[in-house]
Amino acid sequence: MEEIRELLETFTKLEEDDWKVFSSKLKKIHFPKRGIILKKGQTEKYLSFIESGVIRFYIPKTESDLTFGFIFPKEFVSAYDSFLSQTPCQYQVESLSETTLWRLTYQDLQDVYETTGIGNVIGRKNAESLFMLKSKRELSLLNESAEERYLNLFSERPNLFEQIPLKYIASYIGVTPQALSRIRKRIT
């Protein structure tokens, strides 16, 4: 739980009373490898912090899933659009490895916003961070070739390739597994 505090303190200084309120609402939960955290059609009820494990966001399809996000340890995770609107999610969230999360319910987060001095700052900073990731991803898909997206992904997160099957990485950068294989051959 100390890792959560360290991350939050990169946003703002935490008063001990505020931390006590926030941390008292966190619940620890474990998911097995390939565990479904949120099914398409369910409403996201949690904002979570990843203590350990890797999480994938994807749209389930008959032929092959469309992967559009990976979240790693020491980061917050949520189907944030569903969480904010409290409406059904249009995609799924799964653990790619054994995963441990610290979760905060939607209502508990609203209570943190109302009862602490730092709640709104934390909420705003997390929303800004999620927006920047989404914006960066969209611009990458619009402006970069598949090879550039692969090289950027590799330079930003080299350990990704040890933890995530190549078929998911291919889907994430918008190519088939065969095209990813050709890209990898070209650059090695």
PyRosetta script that sets phi, psi and omega in degrees:
from pyrosetta import init, pose_from_sequence

init()
pose = pose_from_sequence("MEEIRELLETFTKLEEDDWKVFSSKLKKIHFPKRGIILKKGQTEKYLSFIESGVIRFYIPKTESDLTFGFIFPKEFVSAYDSFLSQTPCQYQVESLSETTLWRLTYQDLQDVYETTGIGNVIGRKNAESLFMLKSKRELSLLNESAEERYLNLFSERPNLFEQIPLKYIASYIGVTPQALSRIRKRIT")
pose.set_psi(1, -24.4)
pose.set_omega(1, 179.6)
pose.set_phi(2, -62.6)
pose.set_psi(2, -30.7)
pose.set_omega(2, 178.5)
pose.set_phi(3, -64.0)
pose.set_psi(3, -33.4)
pose.set_omega(3, 177.6)
pose.set_phi(4, -65.6)
pose.set_psi(4, -45.3)
pose.set_omega(4, -180.0)
pose.set_phi(5, -61.1)
pose.set_psi(5, -43.2)
pose.set_omega(5, 178.7)
pose.set_phi(6, -59.2)
pose.set_psi(6, -43.0)
pose.set_omega(6, 178.6)
pose.set_phi(7, -64.4)
pose.set_psi(7, -45.8)
pose.set_omega(7, -179.8)
pose.set_phi(8, -61.7)
pose.set_psi(8, -35.1)
pose.set_omega(8, -179.4)
pose.set_phi(9, -73.4)
pose.set_psi(9, -10.0)
pose.set_omega(9, 170.3)
pose.set_phi(10, -74.4)
pose.set_psi(10, -20.0)
pose.set_omega(10, 177.8)
pose.set_phi(11, -88.0)
pose.set_psi(11, -44.0)
pose.set_omega(11, -173.5)
pose.set_phi(12, -162.8)
pose.set_psi(12, 158.1)
pose.set_omega(12, 176.5)
pose.set_phi(13, -71.9)
pose.set_psi(13, 129.1)
pose.set_omega(13, -179.4)
pose.set_phi(14, -95.7)
pose.set_psi(14, 128.1)
pose.set_omega(14, 171.2)
pose.set_phi(15, -79.2)
pose.set_psi(15, 148.9)
pose.set_omega(15, -176.9)
pose.set_phi(16, -59.1)
pose.set_psi(16, -40.7)
pose.set_omega(16, 179.4)
pose.set_phi(17, -63.6)
pose.set_psi(17, -40.9)
pose.set_omega(17, 178.4)
pose.set_phi(18, -64.5)
pose.set_psi(18, -42.0)
pose.set_omega(18, 179.1)
pose.set_phi(19, -63.2)
pose.set_psi(19, -40.2)
pose.set_omega(19, 179.4)
pose.set_phi(20, -61.5)
pose.set_psi(20, -43.0)
pose.set_omega(20, 178.9)
pose.set_phi(21, -63.0)
pose.set_psi(21, -50.1)
pose.set_omega(21, -177.8)
pose.set_phi(22, -61.7)
pose.set_psi(22, -51.6)
pose.set_omega(22, -174.8)
pose.set_phi(23, -68.4)
pose.set_psi(23, -27.2)
pose.set_omega(23, 179.7)
pose.set_phi(24, -67.1)
pose.set_psi(24, -19.0)
pose.set_omega(24, -177.4)
pose.set_phi(25, -93.9)
pose.set_psi(25, -8.5)
pose.set_omega(25, -177.8)
pose.set_phi(26, -78.9)
pose.set_psi(26, 137.6)
pose.set_omega(26, 176.5)
pose.set_phi(27, -123.5)
pose.set_psi(27, 135.6)
pose.set_omega(27, -179.2)
pose.set_phi(28, -90.8)
pose.set_psi(28, 136.1)
pose.set_omega(28, 179.1)
pose.set_phi(29, -143.5)
pose.set_psi(29, 148.6)
pose.set_omega(29, -178.9)
pose.set_phi(30, -115.7)
pose.set_psi(30, 144.4)
pose.set_omega(30, 174.3)
pose.set_phi(31, -126.4)
pose.set_psi(31, 141.3)
pose.set_omega(31, 176.8)
pose.set_phi(32, -75.1)
pose.set_psi(32, 169.0)
pose.set_omega(32, 173.2)
pose.set_phi(33, -57.1)
pose.set_psi(33, 134.1)
pose.set_omega(33, -179.1)
pose.set_phi(34, 65.2)
pose.set_psi(34, 24.8)
pose.set_omega(34, 176.7)
pose.set_phi(35, -79.3)
pose.set_psi(35, 138.6)
pose.set_omega(35, 178.2)
pose.set_phi(36, -82.1)
pose.set_psi(36, 118.5)
pose.set_omega(36, 179.3)
pose.set_phi(37, -87.0)
pose.set_psi(37, -38.7)
pose.set_omega(37, 178.0)
pose.set_phi(38, -148.2)
pose.set_psi(38, 126.7)
pose.set_omega(38, 178.0)
pose.set_phi(39, -89.1)
pose.set_psi(39, 149.5)
pose.set_omega(39, 173.0)
pose.set_phi(40, -55.7)
pose.set_psi(40, 133.5)
pose.set_omega(40, -179.6)
pose.set_phi(41, 97.3)
pose.set_psi(41, -17.3)
pose.set_omega(41, 175.5)
pose.set_phi(42, -86.5)
pose.set_psi(42, 159.5)
pose.set_omega(42, 177.4)
pose.set_phi(43, -98.3)
pose.set_psi(43, 132.6)
pose.set_omega(43, 179.6)
pose.set_phi(44, -69.9)
pose.set_psi(44, 122.7)
pose.set_omega(44, -178.7)
pose.set_phi(45, -106.7)
pose.set_psi(45, -4.5)
pose.set_omega(45, -170.9)
pose.set_phi(46, -132.9)
pose.set_psi(46, 146.9)
pose.set_omega(46, 161.6)
pose.set_phi(47, -106.7)
pose.set_psi(47, 126.2)
pose.set_omega(47, -173.1)
pose.set_phi(48, -124.4)
pose.set_psi(48, 155.1)
pose.set_omega(48, 174.0)
pose.set_phi(49, -115.3)
pose.set_psi(49, 130.8)
pose.set_omega(49, -178.5)
pose.set_phi(50, -86.6)
pose.set_psi(50, 112.2)
pose.set_omega(50, 174.4)
pose.set_phi(51, -77.9)
pose.set_psi(51, -44.0)
pose.set_omega(51, 176.9)
pose.set_phi(52, -151.5)
pose.set_psi(52, 152.4)
pose.set_omega(52, 178.3)
pose.set_phi(53, 109.4)
pose.set_psi(53, 173.6)
pose.set_omega(53, 178.8)
pose.set_phi(54, -129.9)
pose.set_psi(54, 138.6)
pose.set_omega(54, -176.5)
pose.set_phi(55, -120.3)
pose.set_psi(55, 142.7)
pose.set_omega(55, 179.7)
pose.set_phi(56, -120.2)
pose.set_psi(56, 138.8)
pose.set_omega(56, 172.2)
pose.set_phi(57, -105.1)
pose.set_psi(57, 132.7)
pose.set_omega(57, -179.4)
pose.set_phi(58, -156.2)
pose.set_psi(58, 158.5)
pose.set_omega(58, 174.0)
pose.set_phi(59, -102.6)
pose.set_psi(59, 116.4)
pose.set_omega(59, -179.9)
pose.set_phi(60, -69.9)
pose.set_psi(60, 131.3)
pose.set_omega(60, 178.6)
pose.set_phi(61, -130.1)
pose.set_psi(61, 157.8)
pose.set_omega(61, -179.8)
pose.set_phi(62, -63.5)
pose.set_psi(62, -48.7)
pose.set_omega(62, -178.4)
pose.set_phi(63, -71.0)
pose.set_psi(63, -61.7)
pose.set_omega(63, 177.3)
pose.set_phi(64, -157.5)
pose.set_psi(64, 145.7)
pose.set_omega(64, -178.4)
pose.set_phi(65, -64.1)
pose.set_psi(65, 153.0)
pose.set_omega(65, 174.4)
pose.set_phi(66, -105.4)
pose.set_psi(66, 104.0)
pose.set_omega(66, -179.5)
pose.set_phi(67, -82.8)
pose.set_psi(67, 131.9)
pose.set_omega(67, 179.2)
pose.set_phi(68, -130.9)
pose.set_psi(68, 4.9)
pose.set_omega(68, 176.8)
pose.set_phi(69, -168.3)
pose.set_psi(69, 148.7)
pose.set_omega(69, 173.6)
pose.set_phi(70, -129.8)
pose.set_psi(70, 139.8)
pose.set_omega(70, 177.3)
pose.set_phi(71, -127.7)
pose.set_psi(71, 141.4)
pose.set_omega(71, -170.5)
pose.set_phi(72, -119.5)
pose.set_psi(72, 171.0)
pose.set_omega(72, 179.0)
pose.set_phi(73, -54.6)
pose.set_psi(73, 148.2)
pose.set_omega(73, 179.4)
pose.set_phi(74, 69.9)
pose.set_psi(74, 27.1)
pose.set_omega(74, 175.4)
pose.set_phi(75, -130.0)
pose.set_psi(75, 154.3)
pose.set_omega(75, 174.2)
pose.set_phi(76, -82.5)
pose.set_psi(76, 149.2)
pose.set_omega(76, -179.9)
pose.set_phi(77, -140.8)
pose.set_psi(77, 141.8)
pose.set_omega(77, 176.4)
pose.set_phi(78, -171.8)
pose.set_psi(78, 149.7)
pose.set_omega(78, 165.9)
pose.set_phi(79, -78.0)
pose.set_psi(79, 79.5)
pose.set_omega(79, -162.2)
pose.set_phi(80, -62.7)
pose.set_psi(80, -35.0)
pose.set_omega(80, 178.1)
pose.set_phi(81, -64.0)
pose.set_psi(81, -43.0)
pose.set_omega(81, 177.2)
pose.set_phi(82, -67.8)
pose.set_psi(82, -39.7)
pose.set_omega(82, 179.9)
pose.set_phi(83, -61.0)
pose.set_psi(83, -48.9)
pose.set_omega(83, -177.6)
pose.set_phi(84, -66.7)
pose.set_psi(84, -41.9)
pose.set_omega(84, -176.1)
pose.set_phi(85, -88.8)
pose.set_psi(85, -14.0)
pose.set_omega(85, -175.1)
pose.set_phi(86, 52.6)
pose.set_psi(86, 45.9)
pose.set_omega(86, 175.3)
pose.set_phi(87, -122.8)
pose.set_psi(87, 163.3)
pose.set_omega(87, -177.9)
pose.set_phi(88, -58.6)
pose.set_psi(88, 143.2)
pose.set_omega(88, -179.0)
pose.set_phi(89, -80.5)
pose.set_psi(89, 144.8)
pose.set_omega(89, -179.1)
pose.set_phi(90, -97.4)
pose.set_psi(90, 7.7)
pose.set_omega(90, -178.1)
pose.set_phi(91, -148.2)
pose.set_psi(91, 179.0)
pose.set_omega(91, 179.9)
pose.set_phi(92, -116.8)
pose.set_psi(92, 158.1)
pose.set_omega(92, 178.2)
pose.set_phi(93, -128.5)
pose.set_psi(93, 127.7)
pose.set_omega(93, -179.4)
pose.set_phi(94, -136.3)
pose.set_psi(94, 156.4)
pose.set_omega(94, 174.5)
pose.set_phi(95, -88.4)
pose.set_psi(95, 129.2)
pose.set_omega(95, 178.2)
pose.set_phi(96, -88.1)
pose.set_psi(96, -15.0)
pose.set_omega(96, 177.2)
pose.set_phi(97, -143.1)
pose.set_psi(97, 173.4)
pose.set_omega(97, 173.5)
pose.set_phi(98, -55.5)
pose.set_psi(98, 131.8)
pose.set_omega(98, -171.0)
pose.set_phi(99, -132.5)
pose.set_psi(99, 138.4)
pose.set_omega(99, 174.0)
pose.set_phi(100, -119.1)
pose.set_psi(100, 126.1)
pose.set_omega(100, -179.8)
pose.set_phi(101, -119.9)
pose.set_psi(101, 148.4)
pose.set_omega(101, 166.4)
pose.set_phi(102, -107.2)
pose.set_psi(102, 120.1)
pose.set_omega(102, -172.5)
pose.set_phi(103, -113.2)
pose.set_psi(103, 148.2)
pose.set_omega(103, 176.8)
pose.set_phi(104, -130.6)
pose.set_psi(104, 127.8)
pose.set_omega(104, -179.2)
pose.set_phi(105, -72.8)
pose.set_psi(105, 163.0)
pose.set_omega(105, 177.0)
pose.set_phi(106, -56.4)
pose.set_psi(106, -48.1)
pose.set_omega(106, -178.1)
pose.set_phi(107, -65.9)
pose.set_psi(107, -39.4)
pose.set_omega(107, 177.5)
pose.set_phi(108, -63.0)
pose.set_psi(108, -37.0)
pose.set_omega(108, 177.4)
pose.set_phi(109, -65.9)
pose.set_psi(109, -38.9)
pose.set_omega(109, 177.0)
pose.set_phi(110, -61.9)
pose.set_psi(110, -39.4)
pose.set_omega(110, 177.6)
pose.set_phi(111, -64.3)
pose.set_psi(111, -40.4)
pose.set_omega(111, 177.7)
pose.set_phi(112, -62.2)
pose.set_psi(112, -42.1)
pose.set_omega(112, 177.7)
pose.set_phi(113, -58.3)
pose.set_psi(113, -42.0)
pose.set_omega(113, -174.4)
pose.set_phi(114, -80.7)
pose.set_psi(114, -28.1)
pose.set_omega(114, -170.0)
pose.set_phi(115, -109.5)
pose.set_psi(115, -3.1)
pose.set_omega(115, -179.7)
pose.set_phi(116, -122.8)
pose.set_psi(116, 157.9)
pose.set_omega(116, 177.5)
pose.set_phi(117, -76.0)
pose.set_psi(117, -20.2)
pose.set_omega(117, -173.7)
pose.set_phi(118, -107.7)
pose.set_psi(118, -7.1)
pose.set_omega(118, -175.1)
pose.set_phi(119, -55.0)
pose.set_psi(119, -48.2)
pose.set_omega(119, -177.7)
pose.set_phi(120, -68.0)
pose.set_psi(120, -35.0)
pose.set_omega(120, 177.2)
pose.set_phi(121, -64.4)
pose.set_psi(121, -45.7)
pose.set_omega(121, 179.5)
pose.set_phi(122, -61.4)
pose.set_psi(122, -45.4)
pose.set_omega(122, 179.0)
pose.set_phi(123, -61.2)
pose.set_psi(123, -45.5)
pose.set_omega(123, -179.9)
pose.set_phi(124, -64.2)
pose.set_psi(124, -45.3)
pose.set_omega(124, -178.6)
pose.set_phi(125, -64.4)
pose.set_psi(125, -40.2)
pose.set_omega(125, 176.7)
pose.set_phi(126, -65.1)
pose.set_psi(126, -42.7)
pose.set_omega(126, 178.6)
pose.set_phi(127, -63.3)
pose.set_psi(127, -41.0)
pose.set_omega(127, 177.9)
pose.set_phi(128, -63.1)
pose.set_psi(128, -42.0)
pose.set_omega(128, 179.7)
pose.set_phi(129, -63.6)
pose.set_psi(129, -45.5)
pose.set_omega(129, 178.4)
pose.set_phi(130, -64.2)
pose.set_psi(130, -38.3)
pose.set_omega(130, 177.5)
pose.set_phi(131, -63.6)
pose.set_psi(131, -42.9)
pose.set_omega(131, -179.3)
pose.set_phi(132, -63.9)
pose.set_psi(132, -41.3)
pose.set_omega(132, 176.8)
pose.set_phi(133, -61.2)
pose.set_psi(133, -45.6)
pose.set_omega(133, -179.4)
pose.set_phi(134, -64.0)
pose.set_psi(134, -44.5)
pose.set_omega(134, 179.9)
pose.set_phi(135, -62.9)
pose.set_psi(135, -43.6)
pose.set_omega(135, 179.0)
pose.set_phi(136, -61.1)
pose.set_psi(136, -42.9)
pose.set_omega(136, 179.9)
pose.set_phi(137, -64.0)
pose.set_psi(137, -46.1)
pose.set_omega(137, 180.0)
pose.set_phi(138, -61.7)
pose.set_psi(138, -44.8)
pose.set_omega(138, 179.5)
pose.set_phi(139, -64.2)
pose.set_psi(139, -37.0)
pose.set_omega(139, 177.8)
pose.set_phi(140, -62.1)
pose.set_psi(140, -45.5)
pose.set_omega(140, -180.0)
pose.set_phi(141, -64.5)
pose.set_psi(141, -31.8)
pose.set_omega(141, -177.9)
pose.set_phi(142, -85.1)
pose.set_psi(142, -29.5)
pose.set_omega(142, -170.5)
pose.set_phi(143, -112.1)
pose.set_psi(143, -15.3)
pose.set_omega(143, -173.6)
pose.set_phi(144, -115.2)
pose.set_psi(144, 152.1)
pose.set_omega(144, 174.1)
pose.set_phi(145, -75.5)
pose.set_psi(145, 165.9)
pose.set_omega(145, 177.4)
pose.set_phi(146, -58.7)
pose.set_psi(146, -39.4)
pose.set_omega(146, 179.0)
pose.set_phi(147, -64.6)
pose.set_psi(147, -41.3)
pose.set_omega(147, 177.5)
pose.set_phi(148, -64.4)
pose.set_psi(148, -41.1)
pose.set_omega(148, 178.7)
pose.set_phi(149, -62.9)
pose.set_psi(149, -41.4)
pose.set_omega(149, 178.0)
pose.set_phi(150, -62.4)
pose.set_psi(150, -49.0)
pose.set_omega(150, -178.7)
pose.set_phi(151, -62.9)
pose.set_psi(151, -40.2)
pose.set_omega(151, 177.8)
pose.set_phi(152, -64.5)
pose.set_psi(152, -43.7)
pose.set_omega(152, 178.6)
pose.set_phi(153, -61.2)
pose.set_psi(153, -43.9)
pose.set_omega(153, -179.7)
pose.set_phi(154, -64.3)
pose.set_psi(154, -40.6)
pose.set_omega(154, -178.9)
pose.set_phi(155, -73.3)
pose.set_psi(155, -34.1)
pose.set_omega(155, -179.5)
pose.set_phi(156, -76.5)
pose.set_psi(156, -36.4)
pose.set_omega(156, -175.3)
pose.set_phi(157, -141.1)
pose.set_psi(157, 72.1)
pose.set_omega(157, -177.2)
pose.set_phi(158, -61.0)
pose.set_psi(158, -29.7)
pose.set_omega(158, 179.8)
pose.set_phi(159, -73.0)
pose.set_psi(159, -11.9)
pose.set_omega(159, 178.5)
pose.set_phi(160, -54.7)
pose.set_psi(160, -39.5)
pose.set_omega(160, -174.1)
pose.set_phi(161, -73.3)
pose.set_psi(161, -17.0)
pose.set_omega(161, 175.4)
pose.set_phi(162, -84.7)
pose.set_psi(162, -23.0)
pose.set_omega(162, -170.8)
pose.set_phi(163, -106.6)
pose.set_psi(163, -17.4)
pose.set_omega(163, -170.9)
pose.set_phi(164, -126.3)
pose.set_psi(164, 131.1)
pose.set_omega(164, 177.4)
pose.set_phi(165, -56.7)
pose.set_psi(165, 143.0)
pose.set_omega(165, -177.3)
pose.set_phi(166, -60.1)
pose.set_psi(166, -30.6)
pose.set_omega(166, -179.8)
pose.set_phi(167, -63.9)
pose.set_psi(167, -32.1)
pose.set_omega(167, 177.4)
pose.set_phi(168, -74.7)
pose.set_psi(168, -37.6)
pose.set_omega(168, 177.5)
pose.set_phi(169, -65.0)
pose.set_psi(169, -42.5)
pose.set_omega(169, 177.4)
pose.set_phi(170, -57.6)
pose.set_psi(170, -49.0)
pose.set_omega(170, 179.9)
pose.set_phi(171, -60.5)
pose.set_psi(171, -41.1)
pose.set_omega(171, -178.6)
pose.set_phi(172, -62.0)
pose.set_psi(172, -40.5)
pose.set_omega(172, -179.3)
pose.set_phi(173, -88.1)
pose.set_psi(173, -1.6)
pose.set_omega(173, 172.3)
pose.set_phi(174, 87.9)
pose.set_psi(174, 31.3)
pose.set_omega(174, 178.3)
pose.set_phi(175, -133.4)
pose.set_psi(175, 169.2)
pose.set_omega(175, 174.5)
pose.set_phi(176, -78.9)
pose.set_psi(176, 160.9)
pose.set_omega(176, 175.4)
pose.set_phi(177, -57.5)
pose.set_psi(177, -35.1)
pose.set_omega(177, 178.7)
pose.set_phi(178, -65.8)
pose.set_psi(178, -42.3)
pose.set_omega(178, 178.5)
pose.set_phi(179, -65.2)
pose.set_psi(179, -38.3)
pose.set_omega(179, 177.0)
pose.set_phi(180, -62.5)
pose.set_psi(180, -40.3)
pose.set_omega(180, 178.1)
pose.set_phi(181, -60.1)
pose.set_psi(181, -42.1)
pose.set_omega(181, 178.1)
pose.set_phi(182, -65.6)
pose.set_psi(182, -41.1)
pose.set_omega(182, 177.8)
pose.set_phi(183, -60.6)
pose.set_psi(183, -45.9)
pose.set_omega(183, -179.0)
pose.set_phi(184, -62.7)
pose.set_psi(184, -39.7)
pose.set_omega(184, 177.8)
pose.set_phi(185, -63.3)
pose.set_psi(185, -42.2)
pose.set_omega(185, -177.5)
pose.set_phi(186, -63.0)
pose.set_psi(186, -38.1)
pose.set_omega(186, -173.3)
pose.set_phi(187, -93.0)
pose.set_psi(187, -5.0)
pose.set_omega(187, 178.3)
pose.set_phi(188, -99.7)
pose.dump_pdb("model.pdb")
